[in-house]
Amino acid sequence: MSADDIHAEAERALRLCSACMFCDDYCAVFPAIAGKHDYSLADLGYLANLCHNCRGCYHACQYAPPHAFALNLPQALARVRQRSYADYARPRWLGRAFAHSGMVVVLVTLASIAAVALAADPAALYTTHSGNGSFYRVVPLAVMMTGALAASVLPLIALAYSAATFWRAIAPHATSAQRWRALPRALGDAVTLRYLGGGDGGCGDRIEAPSRRRRLFHHLMVGGLALNFASTILAALYRGWLHWEAPYPLASVPVGLGIAGGVLTLIGTFGLIALKLRADKAPTVPETVRMDYAMLGLIASVAASGLLLLALRASALMGTLLVLHLGLVLALFVLLPAGKLVHAPFRLAALWRSAIERARPLRKAPD
């Protein structure tokens, strides 16, 4: 579909929903469209990112196919949401990645693994290493740190720039005080996934069995990634402040956090993949589903390779697994501004606008 067709269908769907409002308590989208009949491109981008794609409204809708109106709001907003990632991507050339996201994930992953392999010492790659600093005999510490800085700082700057561009487009007219007062509520809604509930019954992945499993698996995945990040930061502090070289003992705090994080991440990602495989395909968009699978597969690969590296770090496979793991981590960071993970700051921006607008007192009707 062309961009004009995508936006026209989303506007048609939103007008029908604002006239019906049967789903007014399902999520934040419906209070945001109450009484509205005209939508700018910025409004469509805002509402599309405010939607959490729980699909509860689709299964509750009396105008969904096979009705003549053929109303499919989750699908219409998913297409606008995908388009918004590309439209607000900065630098602009990053926007082209979202048209072929699955292929981009594969190519970036392969290139990242190859880059780490080229930086590794070939003589040490297939040799058994033990003792402190054994990882650095395969990939030198200076190379590892330089690569980590480049792979994290530059993509994070691009991601922040894209999110700021999106926020400037959708930001409501409000005072600074109103914006800052609404921010805690927006952060709370984002962290708790408040609107990934589809009403009282949970997400409508399947019409006959709505559940809150998607929220649970999402929390497990994000929580696991947070523990892995904490493990990495703590390991850096061990080396920088205490001068303790990796790898660390199994009973150490960084390793414990890494194991817990890896296991939780795997449970979360495989749970989300399983839900997507059995979900009703009618309210979905194939290109966005492929993007989801690609990013979930990459995240699961990072967790699995880290756990394998931990289990086999005393064997001759350590060098190969280290290169694989570092390459996957590098790809994950490089893809931050050009993959599925961009939805996090965009959704937070939409939730922030929603919190600002819902905190305003209702205007009294004229006498």
C-alpha positions as CSV (number, residue, x, y, z in Angstrom):
1,M,0.0,0.0,0.0
2,S,1.1,3.6,-0.7
3,A,1.6,6.0,2.2
4,D,-1.6,7.9,1.1
5,D,-3.6,4.7,1.1
6,I,-2.2,3.7,4.5
7,H,-3.1,7.1,6.1
8,A,-6.5,7.2,4.4
9,E,-7.5,3.7,5.7
10,A,-6.3,4.6,9.2
11,E,-8.3,7.8,9.2
12,R,-11.4,6.0,7.9
13,A,-11.1,3.4,10.7
14,L,-10.6,6.1,13.4
15,R,-13.7,8.0,12.2
16,L,-15.8,4.9,12.5
17,C,-14.4,4.1,16.0
18,S,-14.9,7.7,17.2
19,A,-18.5,7.5,16.1
20,C,-19.1,4.1,17.9
21,M,-16.8,4.2,21.0
22,F,-17.9,0.7,22.1
23,C,-14.2,0.1,23.0
24,D,-13.7,3.3,24.9
25,D,-12.2,1.6,28.0
26,Y,-9.9,-0.8,26.1
27,C,-6.9,1.4,25.9
28,A,-5.7,5.0,25.6
29,V,-6.4,5.3,21.9
30,F,-10.2,5.6,22.3
31,P,-10.2,8.5,24.9
32,A,-7.7,10.2,22.6
33,I,-10.1,10.1,19.6
34,A,-13.4,10.8,21.4
35,G,-15.2,13.6,19.5
36,K,-12.5,13.8,16.8
37,H,-13.2,13.5,13.1
38,D,-10.2,15.0,11.4
39,Y,-6.6,13.7,11.9
40,S,-3.4,15.2,10.7
41,L,-0.4,13.0,9.8
42,A,1.1,13.8,13.2
43,D,-2.1,12.7,14.9
44,L,-2.1,9.4,13.0
45,G,1.5,8.8,14.0
46,Y,0.6,9.6,17.6
47,L,-2.4,7.3,17.7
48,A,-0.6,4.5,15.9
49,N,2.2,4.5,18.5
50,L,-0.2,4.9,21.4
51,C,-1.8,1.6,20.2
52,H,-0.1,-1.4,21.8
53,N,-1.5,-3.8,19.2
54,C,-3.4,-5.9,21.8
55,R,-6.2,-6.6,19.2
56,G,-8.9,-6.6,21.8
57,C,-10.9,-4.0,19.9
58,Y,-10.8,-6.0,16.7
59,H,-12.4,-9.1,18.3
60,A,-15.0,-6.9,20.1
61,C,-15.9,-4.9,17.0
62,Q,-19.3,-5.3,15.4
63,Y,-18.0,-3.7,12.2
64,A,-15.0,-6.0,11.7
65,P,-15.0,-8.3,8.6
66,P,-17.2,-9.7,7.2
67,H,-19.2,-6.6,7.9
68,A,-19.4,-4.2,4.9
69,F,-17.4,-1.6,6.8
70,A,-14.5,-4.1,7.1
71,L,-13.1,-2.3,10.1
72,N,-9.7,-3.5,11.2
73,L,-8.2,-0.8,13.5
74,P,-5.2,-2.8,14.8
75,Q,-4.1,-3.6,11.2
76,A,-4.6,0.0,10.0
77,L,-2.6,1.5,12.9
78,A,0.1,-1.1,12.6
79,R,0.8,0.1,9.0
80,V,0.9,3.7,10.1
81,R,3.1,2.8,13.0
82,Q,5.6,1.0,10.7
83,R,5.5,4.0,8.4
84,S,6.1,6.4,11.3
85,Y,9.4,4.6,12.2
86,A,10.6,5.3,8.7
87,D,9.3,8.8,8.4
88,Y,10.9,10.1,11.6
89,A,14.1,8.1,11.4
90,R,17.2,10.2,11.7
91,P,19.5,10.3,9.7
92,R,16.8,10.0,7.1
93,W,18.5,7.2,5.2
94,L,17.8,4.9,8.2
95,G,14.2,5.0,7.2
96,R,14.8,2.7,4.2
97,A,15.7,-0.1,6.6
98,F,12.2,-0.5,7.8
99,A,10.9,-1.5,4.4
100,H,13.1,-4.6,4.5
101,S,13.6,-5.0,8.3
102,G,14.0,-8.8,8.4
103,M,16.7,-8.8,5.7
104,V,18.4,-5.8,7.3
105,V,18.6,-7.7,10.6
106,V,20.1,-10.7,9.0
107,L,22.7,-8.7,7.0
108,V,23.7,-6.5,9.9
109,T,24.1,-9.6,12.1
110,L,26.3,-11.4,9.6
111,A,28.4,-8.3,9.1
112,S,28.8,-7.7,12.8
113,I,29.9,-11.3,13.5
114,A,32.4,-11.0,10.6
115,A,33.8,-7.7,12.0
116,V,34.4,-9.3,15.4
117,A,36.0,-12.3,13.7
118,L,38.4,-10.1,11.8
119,A,39.3,-8.3,15.0
120,A,40.1,-11.6,16.8
121,D,43.5,-13.2,17.0
122,P,43.3,-16.2,14.6
123,A,46.0,-18.1,16.5
124,A,44.0,-17.9,19.7
125,L,40.5,-18.5,18.2
126,Y,40.5,-22.3,18.5
127,T,42.8,-22.7,21.5
128,T,41.7,-23.6,25.0
129,H,42.2,-20.6,27.4
130,S,41.9,-20.4,31.1
131,G,42.6,-17.9,33.9
132,N,42.0,-14.2,34.2
133,G,42.0,-12.3,31.0
134,S,41.4,-15.3,28.8
135,F,38.7,-13.5,26.8
136,Y,41.1,-10.7,25.9
137,R,43.5,-13.2,24.4
138,V,40.9,-13.9,21.7
139,V,39.7,-10.3,21.2
140,P,42.0,-7.6,22.6
141,L,40.6,-5.5,25.3
142,A,41.3,-2.2,23.5
143,V,39.4,-3.5,20.4
144,M,36.5,-4.8,22.5
145,M,36.1,-1.5,24.4
146,T,36.4,0.7,21.3
147,G,33.9,-1.4,19.5
148,A,31.5,-1.3,22.4
149,L,31.7,2.4,22.6
150,A,31.1,2.9,18.9
151,A,28.3,0.3,18.8
152,S,26.4,1.9,21.7
153,V,27.0,5.7,21.5
154,L,26.3,6.3,17.8
155,P,23.1,4.2,17.5
156,L,21.8,5.6,20.8
157,I,22.4,9.2,19.4
158,A,20.5,8.2,16.2
159,L,17.7,6.7,18.2
160,A,17.4,9.7,20.5
161,Y,17.4,12.0,17.5
162,S,14.6,10.0,15.8
163,A,12.5,10.0,19.0
164,A,13.0,13.7,19.5
165,T,11.9,14.4,15.9
166,F,8.8,12.3,16.5
167,W,8.1,14.1,19.8
168,R,8.4,17.5,18.1
169,A,5.8,16.4,15.6
170,I,3.2,15.1,18.1
171,A,3.9,17.3,21.2
172,P,0.7,18.9,22.4
173,H,0.3,22.6,23.3
174,A,1.1,22.5,27.0
175,T,3.2,24.4,29.6
176,S,6.5,22.9,30.8
177,A,4.9,22.3,34.2
178,Q,2.0,20.3,32.6
179,R,4.5,18.2,30.6
180,W,6.7,17.4,33.6
181,R,3.7,16.6,35.8
182,A,2.5,14.1,33.2
183,L,5.8,12.4,32.7
184,P,5.7,10.0,35.7
185,R,2.3,8.7,34.6
186,A,3.6,8.1,31.1
187,L,6.7,6.3,32.4
188,G,4.5,4.2,34.7
189,D,2.2,3.3,31.8
190,A,5.2,2.3,29.7
191,V,7.0,0.2,32.3
192,T,3.9,-1.6,33.4
193,L,2.6,-2.1,29.9
194,R,-0.7,-0.8,31.2
195,Y,-2.4,-0.8,27.8
196,L,-1.2,-4.3,26.7
197,G,-4.3,-5.7,28.3
198,G,-7.1,-5.4,25.7
199,G,-9.7,-4.5,28.2
200,D,-10.4,-6.9,31.1
201,G,-9.7,-10.1,29.3
202,G,-6.1,-9.5,28.1
203,C,-4.6,-9.4,24.6
204,G,-6.7,-10.8,21.8
205,D,-4.0,-12.9,20.2
206,R,-6.8,-15.5,19.7
207,I,-10.5,-14.5,19.9
208,E,-11.5,-17.6,21.9
209,A,-8.7,-17.2,24.5
210,P,-7.7,-13.7,25.4
211,S,-4.9,-13.7,28.0
212,R,-2.2,-11.6,29.7
213,R,0.6,-13.9,28.6
214,R,2.0,-11.4,26.1
215,R,2.4,-8.9,28.8
216,L,4.1,-11.5,31.0
217,F,6.5,-12.7,28.4
218,H,7.3,-9.1,27.4
219,H,8.1,-8.3,31.0
220,L,10.3,-11.4,31.3
221,M,12.3,-10.5,28.1
222,V,12.8,-6.8,29.1
223,G,13.7,-7.8,32.7
224,G,16.2,-10.3,31.4
225,L,17.8,-7.7,29.2
226,A,18.0,-5.3,32.1
227,L,19.8,-8.0,34.2
228,N,22.2,-8.7,31.4
229,F,23.0,-4.9,31.1
230,A,23.5,-4.7,34.9
231,S,25.8,-7.7,34.7
232,T,27.9,-6.0,32.0
233,I,28.1,-2.7,33.9
234,L,29.1,-4.5,37.1
235,A,31.8,-6.5,35.3
236,A,33.2,-3.2,33.9
237,L,33.3,-1.8,37.5
238,Y,35.0,-5.0,38.7
239,R,37.7,-4.5,36.1
240,G,38.0,-0.7,36.3
241,W,37.9,-0.2,40.1
242,L,38.9,-3.5,41.6
243,H,41.2,-4.6,38.7
244,W,39.6,-8.1,38.5
245,E,39.9,-9.6,35.1
246,A,37.1,-11.6,33.4
247,P,36.0,-14.3,33.3
248,Y,34.6,-14.3,36.8
249,P,33.7,-17.3,38.9
250,L,30.2,-18.8,38.6
251,A,29.4,-17.7,42.2
252,S,30.2,-14.0,41.4
253,V,27.5,-11.4,41.1
254,P,28.1,-10.5,37.4
255,V,27.8,-14.1,36.4
256,G,24.7,-14.7,38.5
257,L,23.0,-11.7,37.0
258,G,24.0,-12.8,33.5
259,I,22.6,-16.3,34.0
260,A,19.3,-15.0,35.4
261,G,19.1,-12.5,32.6
262,G,19.8,-14.9,29.9
263,V,17.3,-17.5,31.1
264,L,14.6,-14.9,31.6
265,T,15.3,-13.4,28.1
266,L,15.0,-16.8,26.5
267,I,11.7,-17.6,28.2
268,G,10.3,-14.2,27.2
269,T,11.4,-14.3,23.6
270,F,10.3,-17.9,23.0
271,G,7.0,-17.2,24.7
272,L,6.4,-14.2,22.5
273,I,7.4,-16.1,19.4
274,A,5.0,-19.0,20.3
275,L,2.2,-16.5,20.8
276,K,2.8,-14.9,17.4
277,L,2.9,-18.3,15.7
278,R,-0.6,-19.2,17.0
279,A,-2.1,-15.8,16.9
280,D,-5.1,-14.8,14.7
281,K,-3.5,-13.4,11.5
282,A,-6.4,-11.3,10.4
283,P,-5.5,-8.1,12.5
284,T,-1.8,-8.3,11.7
285,V,0.4,-6.9,9.0
286,P,2.9,-9.4,7.4
287,E,5.8,-6.9,7.1
288,T,5.5,-5.9,10.8
289,V,5.3,-9.6,11.9
290,R,8.5,-10.3,10.0
291,M,10.2,-7.4,11.7
292,D,9.1,-8.8,15.1
293,Y,10.4,-12.3,14.4
294,A,13.7,-11.0,13.2
295,M,14.3,-8.9,16.3
296,L,13.0,-11.6,18.7
297,G,15.3,-14.1,17.1
298,L,18.3,-11.8,17.4
299,I,17.6,-11.1,21.1
300,A,17.1,-14.8,21.8
301,S,20.4,-15.5,20.0
302,V,22.3,-13.0,22.1
303,A,21.0,-14.7,25.3
304,A,21.6,-18.2,24.1
305,S,25.1,-17.5,22.9
306,G,26.0,-15.8,26.2
307,L,24.8,-18.8,28.2
308,L,26.7,-21.2,25.9
309,L,29.8,-19.1,26.2
310,L,29.5,-19.3,30.0
311,A,29.0,-23.1,30.0
312,L,31.9,-23.8,27.5
313,R,34.4,-21.0,28.4
314,A,37.0,-23.6,29.5
315,S,36.8,-25.5,26.2
316,A,38.4,-25.0,22.8
317,L,35.0,-23.6,21.6
318,M,35.4,-20.5,23.8
319,G,37.0,-18.4,21.1
320,T,34.3,-19.2,18.5
321,L,31.5,-18.6,21.0
322,L,33.0,-15.3,22.2
323,V,33.2,-14.0,18.6
324,L,29.6,-15.2,18.0
325,H,28.3,-13.6,21.1
326,L,30.1,-10.3,20.7
327,G,29.0,-10.1,17.1
328,L,25.3,-10.7,18.0
329,V,25.6,-8.0,20.8
330,L,27.1,-5.6,18.3
331,A,24.3,-6.2,15.8
332,L,21.7,-5.6,18.5
333,F,23.1,-2.2,19.3
334,V,23.7,-1.2,15.7
335,L,20.0,-2.0,14.9
336,L,18.7,0.1,17.8
337,P,17.6,3.0,15.5
338,A,16.6,0.8,12.6
339,G,14.7,-2.1,14.0
340,K,11.8,-3.1,16.2
341,L,13.3,-1.7,19.3
342,V,12.6,1.8,18.1
343,H,9.0,1.3,19.2
344,A,10.0,1.8,22.8
345,P,10.9,5.6,22.7
346,F,8.1,6.2,20.2
347,R,5.5,4.6,22.4
348,L,6.8,6.5,25.4
349,A,6.4,9.8,23.5
350,A,2.8,8.8,22.6
351,L,2.0,7.9,26.2
352,W,3.5,11.2,27.3
353,R,1.2,13.1,25.1
354,S,-1.8,11.0,26.2
355,A,-0.9,11.6,29.9
356,I,-0.7,15.4,29.3
357,E,-4.0,15.5,27.5
358,R,-5.8,13.3,30.0
359,A,-4.5,15.4,32.9
360,R,-6.1,18.5,31.6
361,P,-9.4,19.5,33.2
362,L,-12.5,19.1,31.0
363,R,-13.7,22.3,29.5
364,K,-17.2,23.3,30.6
365,A,-19.7,23.5,27.7
366,P,-21.1,26.9,27.0
367,D,-24.4,27.8,28.5
